[in-house]
Amino acid sequence: MIDLKWKAMIPGETVQSMLPQDIPWWMADHFVFFSVLYLVLLTIGLGVGAVVFQSLSDTMTEKRKLAE
């Protein structure tokens, strides 16, 4: 008999929260879905951060050129 006491969820139960500590990582379908989801969110976040950083850099460069 398999002891499921240590696991946060009963197999078949729905996910109550998308926080990493609440996801049943032992279930393959959840593991694949949420891994891809977090990878996509990380990629989008890094892209937005790069755009913001580049915009600030361009703005500072323009200010320096106008000050000369």
BAKOLNU-860698 format. One record per residue: residue number from 1; residue in three letters; x negated, y negated, z negated of N, C-alpha, C, O in turn. Coordinates in Angstrom, 1 decimal, decimal comma. Layout:
BEGIN
    n  res     n.x     n.y     n.z    ca.x    ca.y    ca.z     c.x     c.y     c.z     o.x     o.y     o.z
  NUM  ala       X       Y       Z       X       Y       Z       X       Y       Z       X       Y       Z
...
***
This chain:
BEGIN
    n  res     n.x     n.y     n.z    ca.x    ca.y    ca.z     c.x     c.y     c.z     o.x     o.y     o.z
    1  met    -0,8     1,2     0,0     0,0     0,0     0,0    -0,9    -1,2     0,0    -1,9    -1,3    -0,7
    2  ile    -0,5    -2,2     0,8    -1,3    -3,5     0,9    -0,8    -4,5    -0,1     0,4    -4,7    -0,3
    3  asp    -1,8    -5,0    -0,9    -1,4    -6,0    -1,9    -1,4    -7,4    -1,2    -2,5    -7,9    -0,8
    4  leu    -0,3    -8,1    -1,2    -0,2    -9,4    -0,6    -0,1   -10,5    -1,6     0,2   -11,7    -1,2
    5  lys    -0,4   -10,2    -2,8    -0,3   -11,3    -3,9    -1,2   -12,4    -3,7    -0,8   -13,6    -4,0
    6  trp    -2,4   -12,2    -3,1    -3,4   -13,3    -3,0    -3,1   -14,2    -1,8    -3,6   -15,3    -1,7
    7  lys    -2,2   -13,8    -0,9    -1,9   -14,6     0,2    -0,8   -15,7    -0,1     0,0   -15,5    -1,0
    8  ala    -0,9   -16,8     0,6     0,0   -17,9     0,3     1,4   -17,7     0,8     2,4   -18,3     0,3
    9  met     1,5   -16,8     1,8     2,9   -16,6     2,5     3,1   -15,1     2,6     2,2   -14,3     2,6
   10  ile     4,4   -14,8     2,7     4,8   -13,5     3,0     4,8   -13,3     4,5     5,3   -14,2     5,2
   11  pro     4,3   -12,2     5,1     4,3   -12,1     6,6     5,7   -12,3     7,1     6,7   -11,7     6,6
   12  gly     5,9   -13,1     8,2     7,2   -13,4     8,7     7,8   -14,7     8,2     8,7   -15,2     8,8
   13  glu     7,2   -15,3     7,2     7,7   -16,5     6,6     7,2   -17,7     7,5     6,2   -17,6     8,1
   14  thr     8,0   -18,7     7,6     7,7   -19,8     8,5     6,6   -20,7     7,7     6,5   -20,7     6,5
   15  val     5,9   -21,5     8,5     4,9   -22,4     8,0     5,6   -23,6     7,4     6,4   -24,3     8,1
   16  gln     5,3   -24,0     6,1     6,0   -25,1     5,5     5,2   -26,4     5,7     5,8   -27,5     5,5
   17  ser     3,9   -26,3     6,0     3,1   -27,4     6,1     2,0   -27,1     7,1     1,6   -26,0     7,2
   18  met     1,5   -28,2     7,9     0,5   -27,9     8,8    -0,9   -28,3     8,3    -1,8   -28,3     9,1
   19  leu    -1,0   -28,5     7,0    -2,3   -28,7     6,4    -3,1   -27,4     6,5    -2,6   -26,3     6,3
   20  pro    -4,4   -27,5     6,7    -5,2   -26,3     6,9    -5,2   -25,3     5,7    -5,2   -24,1     6,0
   21  gln    -5,0   -25,8     4,5    -5,0   -24,9     3,4    -3,7   -24,2     3,3    -3,6   -23,2     2,5
   22  asp    -2,6   -24,6     4,0    -1,3   -24,0     3,9    -1,0   -23,0     5,0     0,0   -22,4     5,1
   23  ile    -1,9   -22,9     6,0    -1,7   -22,1     7,2    -2,1   -20,7     6,9    -3,2   -20,4     6,4
   24  pro    -1,3   -19,7     7,3    -1,7   -18,3     7,2    -2,7   -17,9     8,2    -2,3   -17,3     9,3
   25  trp    -4,0   -18,1     8,0    -5,0   -17,9     9,0    -5,2   -16,4     9,3    -5,8   -16,1    10,3
   26  trp    -4,7   -15,5     8,5    -4,8   -14,1     8,7    -3,9   -13,6     9,9    -4,1   -12,5    10,4
   27  met    -2,9   -14,4    10,3    -2,0   -14,0    11,4    -2,6   -14,6    12,7    -2,8   -15,8    12,8
   28  ala    -2,9   -13,7    13,6    -3,6   -14,1    14,8    -2,9   -15,2    15,6    -3,6   -16,1    16,1
   29  asp    -1,6   -15,1    15,7    -0,9   -16,1    16,5    -1,0   -17,5    15,9    -1,1   -18,5    16,6
   30  his    -0,9   -17,6    14,5    -1,1   -18,8    13,8    -2,5   -19,3    14,0    -2,8   -20,5    14,2
   31  phe    -3,5   -18,4    13,9    -4,9   -18,8    14,0    -5,2   -19,5    15,4    -5,8   -20,5    15,4
   32  val    -4,7   -18,8    16,4    -5,0   -19,3    17,8    -4,2   -20,7    18,0    -4,9   -21,7    18,4
   33  phe    -3,0   -20,7    17,6    -2,2   -22,0    17,9    -2,8   -23,1    17,1    -3,0   -24,2    17,7
   34  phe    -3,0   -23,0    15,8    -3,5   -24,1    15,0    -4,9   -24,5    15,3    -5,3   -25,6    15,2
   35  ser    -5,7   -23,5    15,7    -7,1   -23,8    16,0    -7,1   -24,7    17,3    -7,9   -25,6    17,4
   36  val    -6,3   -24,3    18,3    -6,3   -25,1    19,5    -5,7   -26,5    19,2    -6,1   -27,5    19,7
   37  leu    -4,6   -26,5    18,4    -4,0   -27,8    18,0    -5,0   -28,7    17,4    -5,1   -29,9    17,8
   38  tyr    -5,7   -28,2    16,4    -6,7   -29,1    15,7    -7,8   -29,5    16,6    -8,4   -30,6    16,5
   39  leu    -8,2   -28,6    17,5    -9,3   -28,9    18,5    -8,8   -30,1    19,4    -9,6   -31,0    19,7
   40  val    -7,6   -30,0    19,9    -7,1   -31,0    20,8    -6,9   -32,3    20,0    -7,3   -33,4    20,5
   41  leu    -6,4   -32,3    18,8    -6,3   -33,5    18,0    -7,7   -34,1    17,7    -7,8   -35,4    17,7
   42  leu    -8,7   -33,3    17,4   -10,0   -33,8    17,2   -10,6   -34,5    18,5   -11,2   -35,5    18,4
   43  thr   -10,4   -33,8    19,6   -10,8   -34,4    20,9   -10,2   -35,7    21,2   -10,8   -36,7    21,6
   44  ile    -8,9   -35,8    21,0    -8,2   -37,1    21,2    -8,7   -38,2    20,2    -8,9   -39,3    20,6
   45  gly    -8,9   -37,8    19,0    -9,4   -38,7    18,0   -10,8   -39,2    18,3   -11,0   -40,4    18,2
   46  leu   -11,6   -38,3    18,8   -13,0   -38,8    19,1   -12,9   -39,7    20,4   -13,7   -40,6    20,4
   47  gly   -12,0   -39,4    21,3   -11,9   -40,2    22,5   -11,4   -41,6    22,1   -11,9   -42,6    22,6
   48  val   -10,4   -41,7    21,3    -9,9   -43,0    20,8   -11,0   -43,8    20,1   -11,2   -45,0    20,3
   49  gly   -11,7   -43,1    19,2   -12,8   -43,7    18,5   -13,9   -44,2    19,4   -14,4   -45,3    19,2
   50  ala   -14,2   -43,5    20,5   -15,2   -43,9    21,4   -14,8   -45,1    22,2   -15,5   -46,1    22,4
   51  val   -13,5   -45,2    22,6   -12,9   -46,3    23,3   -13,0   -47,6    22,4   -13,3   -48,7    22,8
   52  val   -12,6   -47,4    21,1   -12,6   -48,6    20,2   -14,0   -49,1    20,0   -14,3   -50,3    20,0
   53  phe   -15,0   -48,1    19,8   -16,4   -48,5    19,6   -16,9   -49,2    20,9   -17,6   -50,2    20,8
   54  gln   -16,6   -48,7    22,1   -17,1   -49,3    23,3   -16,4   -50,7    23,5   -17,1   -51,6    23,9
   55  ser   -15,2   -50,9    23,1   -14,5   -52,2    23,2   -15,2   -53,2    22,3   -15,4   -54,3    22,7
   56  leu   -15,5   -52,8    21,1   -16,1   -53,7    20,1   -17,5   -54,0    20,6   -17,9   -55,2    20,5
   57  ser   -18,2   -53,1    21,2   -19,6   -53,3    21,7   -19,5   -54,3    22,9   -20,3   -55,2    23,0
   58  asp   -18,6   -54,1    23,8   -18,4   -55,0    24,9   -18,0   -56,4    24,5   -18,5   -57,4    25,0
   59  thr   -17,2   -56,5    23,5   -16,8   -57,8    22,9   -18,0   -58,6    22,3   -18,2   -59,8    22,6
   60  met   -18,8   -57,9    21,6   -20,0   -58,5    21,0   -21,0   -58,9    22,1   -21,6   -59,9    22,0
   61  thr   -21,1   -58,1    23,1   -22,0   -58,4    24,2   -21,6   -59,7    24,9   -22,4   -60,6    25,2
   62  glu   -20,3   -59,8    25,1   -19,7   -61,0    25,8   -19,9   -62,2    24,9   -20,2   -63,3    25,4
   63  lys   -19,7   -62,1    23,6   -19,9   -63,2    22,7   -21,4   -63,7    22,7   -21,6   -64,9    22,8
   64  arg   -22,3   -62,8    22,8   -23,7   -63,2    22,9   -24,0   -63,9    24,2   -24,8   -64,9    24,2
   65  lys   -23,5   -63,4    25,3   -23,7   -64,1    26,6   -23,1   -65,5    26,6   -23,7   -66,4    27,2
   66  leu   -22,0   -65,7    26,0   -21,3   -67,0    26,0   -22,1   -68,0    25,0   -22,1   -69,2    25,2
   67  ala   -22,7   -67,4    24,0   -23,4   -68,2    23,0   -24,7   -68,8    23,6   -25,3   -69,8    23,1
   68  glu   -25,3   -68,1    24,6   -26,5   -68,6    25,2   -26,4   -69,8    26,1   -27,4   -70,2    26,6
***
